[in-house]
Amino acid sequence: MLSVSFIRDQRDYLIERLKIKNFHQVEIIDAIIIRDNERRSLQVKQDHLQAELNVKSREIGALYKEGKKEAADEAKEATARLKEEIKVLQLAQHEAISKLQELLVQVPNIPHISVPQGKGEADNEKVRDGGKLPVLEAGAVPHWDLISHYDIIDFELGNKLTGAGFPVYKGNGAKLQRALINFFLDENIASGYKEVLPPLMVNEDSGFGTGQLPDKEGQMYHIPSDDYYLIPTAEVPVTNIFRDQILRAKDLPVKYTAYTPCFRREAGSWGKDVRGLNRLHQFDKVEIVQIVHPDHSYRALEEMASHIEGLIVKLGLPYRIMRLCGGDISFTSSLTYDFEVYAAAQGKWLEVSSVSNFESYQANRLKLRFKNEGDRKTQLAHTLNGSALALPRIVAAMLENNQTPDGIIIPEILHPYTGFDLISNPIP
């Protein structure tokens, strides 16, 4: 969330920059300034009355001591009236702040200067690519046929147990999932990330803190009886660990990693390319999160991107890194890189990770601050997160690209984790 002071001081700059995100609601920006003026005016009136009340309150005791009961009683009546007026002003100010907050959450984060203009995915810019596109033998099939043939993932059983988009992993499919999770966690830990295992449900404050709430797209699963939300990503609980905290500057950066299942309604996405593992309601993902000093956040973003790139390289998958344009970047992000891997049998690039710098946007909502030793003044930290990595499309690309007449070859880096180097015959 952007600060009111920034919106007031940089109104014209903000309006111009937000055009990159196709945000043209100038009336919201102006309404924020109007509401803040109202809030300030109410505060001035309240402060004036409070000062008058303090003077009157001190007078009462002195008047009684001097035996001036009638004057003291009049002063008491005056203080009572002042208290009522202050109470009315407090209620009005509370309402003004509430309306101001409703407006503030409608304003997206400012895009970084490098974010290109554009309306959607087709306008994203390629930063770099790597790996070799595989040449498949005749008769190669997409992953949804492979998983059925080798009986490693069962969509029909998942549909029976829950519904579409909730697969059941079986035999070597389950082992491959576990292998990838452990591999990603081990690599992240070796790069200085501390592992945590957070809850899979969060409260409303947590959803608000990282920007998932208000849920504009209706993507989160809500449990009304307890008012909890199933997490769409580990970013939500992990970043919220630091909500309402003041960190020491010398302790930055803070680096955490977590494996969790993720739950997304994917409202409005059905009818697109959703077959097999391409789009699920529940999927496994390993996340990395950093809390950093504002001066170092873009260096941290590049380091995180390089780390994620290294994971994909070790898996032997062809990939490309895309800088998201203004129309494709998220509401809360300043700059995002998407990582895509090539699934040869489909002939498509599949997104497997996004790594983003939110600058102080989330930190302002979280009240996540830091200060230098000996300083009284605090500053908002910068938050970043990235998928390292999301499993479904990684698995889809691995299965398609590594298929042979003898079976599916497992990348060498995973052999110590899987205990096998080839998926051939189904396991009972």
N, C-alpha and C positions, 0 to 999 in steps of 0.2 A: 504494500500500500504506500502510495506517495504521501509525503508529509504536506499538511496544509500550508506551511510556510513556503515550501518549494512551489506549490501550485500558485500561491499569491505572488511570489517574487518573480517566477519564471513563466507566467501565464502564456505569453505569445510563443516563447520557445517551446513550451510543452505542447501547445496546440499543433505547432508545425511538425514536431517530432512524432507525435502520435498518428499523424497522417500515414506514416510508414506502416503502422499496424491497421490501417483502414478504419481508424477511430476518428469520427468527424463530429461527435456530439459536443460542440462548443458550449451548448447550453448547460451541460453537466458541470463543466469547469467553472462557468460563471455562477451557477447555482451554489457551488461549494464556497466561492468567495462571498456571496451574499449571506449564506448561512453562517459563515465564520464571522462576518461583520455583526450579525445578529448576536452570536454567542459572545463576542467581545463587548458589545454594548451592554448586554445583560450582566456580564462580569463586572464592568465598571460601575453600574448601578448597585450591584450587590456589594461590592467593596466599599462604596460610599456609605450605604446604609449600615454595613457592618461596623465601619469606623464610628458612625454616629451612635450606634447601639453601644459600642464599647465606652464611649464618653458618658452616655446616659447611665450605664450600669455603674460606672465609678462614682457618678454624682449621687446615686441613691443612698449609698452608705454614709457619705459625708453629710447629706441633708438630714438623715435620721440622727446622726451624732449631734448635729447642731440644733436638734429639736424641731426642725421644720418638716413636720409630718405631712402636712397638706402638699407641700412642694414635692416631697419624696414620693407620695402616692401618685401625684401627677406624672412624675418621672417614670414610675413603674408602669403606668398605663401607656406611656409613650414607648417604653421598651417593648411592651407586649405588641403594640401596633407595628413597631419596627420588625419584630420577629416574624409576624405574619407576612409583612411585605417581603422580607427576605425569603421566607418559605415559598411564596408565590414566584419570586424570581428564580429560585433554585429549581422549581418544577419546570419553569419555562426554559431555563438553561439546559436542563436535562433533556427536554424534548428537542431543543435546537441541536445539541450534541448528537442525539440519536439520529436525527434527520441528516446531519452532516456526515455521520458514519455511513449511512445508507448510500449517500452520494459518492463518498470516497472509494467504496469497494467496487464502484462501477467504472473506475478509471484504471486502465491497464498500466503495466510497467513501461517505462521509456525504453525503446529499442536502442541497442548499441549502435554507434555510428557506422559500423561495418554491416549492419543488417540491410540486405537489399530490398528494394521495393518489389511488390508482387502480391498476387491475390491468392495463390495456393501452391501446392506441391510442384507444379510445373515450373514455377519461377524460382525455386531454390537453386543455390549456386554450389557447384562441386568444388570442394577444397582440394582434395586429392583422392587417389584410389590406389589399390594395391592387389597383389595376387593375380593368378592366371585364371581366366574363365575356362572351366573344364569342358572337354569335348566328350560327350557321352556316346556310348555304343548304341547301335540300333536296338530299338525295343525298350529303351530306358523309359521309366514311368515316374510320375510325380509321387511325392511322399505319401499321399493318402492311399495309394495302391500298395506301396512298399510296407507300410505299417500294418495293413490288412494281411498281406502275404506272409509276413514274418510274425504276425500276431504280437506286436509289441505295444500298440496303443489301440484301445477299443472305444470308439465313439458311440456305438450303439449301446453298449453297457452303460456308459456315462449318461446317455440320454434316458435310459431306463431308471437309473439311480437318482438323477437330478433333472437334467434337461440338456438341450443342445448347447455346445460350448463348454462342457465339463467332462473331458476325456478321462478314461482310466488307463494308467500306464501299467504294463504287465511285463513280467520276465525281464528280458534284456532291455526293454524300453524303460522300465522302472530303474534298472541299474544305471542306464545311461543318464537319466535325469539326475540321480544321486551323484554320479561321477562328475557331471558338469557343475553342479552346485558346489561340490567340495573343491574342484579345481579352481573355480572362480574365487571362492572364499580364500583359499590358500594363496593365490596370486595377489589378491587385494591386501591380505594381512602382510605378506612379504614386502608390499609397497608402503607399509606404514599405517594401514587402516586398522582400527580396533573393531573386533567383531562384537556385535550385539544381536540379541534375539528378541525383537519387540513384540508387543501384542498385535493381533490381527484385526482388532477393532479399536476405534478411537472415538473420543467424544467430540462434541461440536466445536469446542475451543481449539482442539488439535486440527480439525478440518479447516477451520477459519485461518489458523496461524500460517499454514503453507499455501493457502489460496484455493483449496478444493471446494470450500464453502464460502459464499453461496454457490450451490452446484447448478451452474447455468445450463449445462448440457444434460443434466440428469444421469450422470455416469456412475454415481456411487450407490451401492446397496445400503439401504437404511433399515435399521431395526427399530421400529417406532416404540415398541414396549419399553425399551431401555434407552432410546435416543442415542444409540451407537451407530457407527458407520463401519462397514467392512473396508479395509484399506485398499486403495487402488494401486498403491506402491509403498515400499518401505520408507520412501522419502518422508511420508507424513509422520509416522511415529518417531522416526529417528531424528528428524530436524526438530520436532517438538520436545525432545529431551531438553533442549536449551531454551525453551519458552520461559519468559520472565526471569532470565538470568543475566548477571553481569560477569563476563569472563575477564580474566587478566590478559592484557595484550601479549605478555610473554608466553602465554599458553597457546597462542594461535600459531599455526592452524590446528583445528581439531578435525580429525579424520576418522569417520566411522564407516563400517560396512555391515550389511545385514542381508541374510536370505529370508524371504517370506513368499508364501503364495500371495497373489494379487487378484483382486476381484473388480471386474468392470462390467457394467451393464451393456456397454457398447451400443447405447441407444442411438437409433438412426443409422447404424452402420450396416445392418443386414441388407443384402441385395448387392453389396460390393463384393470384392474378391475375398471371400471368407472361408473358402473350403479348407478342410483339414486343420492344420495347426496355424494357419495364417491369421485367424482371429478367434480368440477364446474369451469366455467369461471368467474363467479361473486359470491362472498360469503361474509358473514359478519364475522368480527373478532374484538376482543378486544386485544390490544397490550400493553405491558409494556416495557419501555425503561429506562435504567440507564446510567448516565455519572458519572464515579467514578475515584478515585485516583488509579493509577496502583498497589499500594500495597494491595488494598482491592478488586480487581475485581473478584478473584476466590471465596472469601467469599460472594460477592454480587451474583455471579452465583448460589451458593448453596442456598442462601436465596430466590432467584427468583424461583428456582426449587421447593423448599419447599412450596412456596406460590401457585404455579400452582398445585402442588400435592394436596394441601388443597382444592382447588376449585373442583377438580375431586372427592375427597373423599366426599365432601358435596353433590355432585350430586348422590352419591351412585353407581358410575360406577367402575367396575373392571378395573385395569390399570397396566401398566408396564412402567418403565423408562429405556430407552436404551441410552448407550453412543455410539455415532456414530463413526464408523471406518474411517480410512483415505480415503477410496474410496467412502464413503457416505457423509462425512462432506462437507459443502459448501466451495467454493473458498475463502471466506473472513473470515471464522470462525477459531478460535484456538481450541475451545472445544464446542461441542453441545450435549445436552440431548434431545432426542425425547420422547414425552409422547404418549402412545397408549392406547386406550380403546377397550374393547372387545365387539363386536357386535354379540350377541348370535345367531341370526337367520342366519347370514352369516357364523358364525363360524370363524370370522376373527378379527385380531387386526388392528385398524384404527388409524393412526397418527392424533392427535388433537392439538399438540403444539410442537414447537422447542424452546429451550432457549439456547442462545449462548453468548459466550464471544469472542469479536473480538480483545481484547487487544487494541493496538494502530493502528491497520491496517486501520480501518475506520477513526479514528481521524487524521491520517496523510493525508488522502485524503481530509478530511474536514477542515484541519488546525484548529482543535479543541484542544485548549491548556488550561493550568491552571498554576497559579504560587502562591507561598506562599507570605504572606504579607511582603513587604519590599524587596523581591527578584526581580532582574531584569530578571533573567533567567526563561524561560517558559519550561514546559514539556508537552508532549502529554498525553491527558487523555485516559482512557479506556472506550469503549462503549459496552453495552450489550443490548439484547432485547429478548423478548419471547412472545409467544401467550398465552393470558390469558382470553379467549381461542378462537380458531376458532370454529365456530358454526356448520357447516354442519355435520361433523362426530360425534360430540357430540349429535346432534339431532338424527342421524341415530341409534347410540347405545342406546340412551334413549328410542326411540320408540320400537326397537326390544327387548330390555331386559325387558321392563316394560309392555309388552302387556299381556292382560288377555282376557278371553271370554267377559268380561263386558266393556272393553275399555283399553286405555293406561293410566297407573298411572303416575301422575306427581310427581317428587321428592318433599318432604315436604318443602325443603328450598325455592322452587320457588312459593309456594302457594300465598304468599303476592304479588308476581309480576304478576302471571297469573290471579288470581281471580277464578281459578278452580283447582280441584285436579284430574280430570279425563277427557280424551278426549274420548267421546263416540259417540254421534250422530253428524253428520256434521252440521255446522252453516250455515243458508241461506246466 
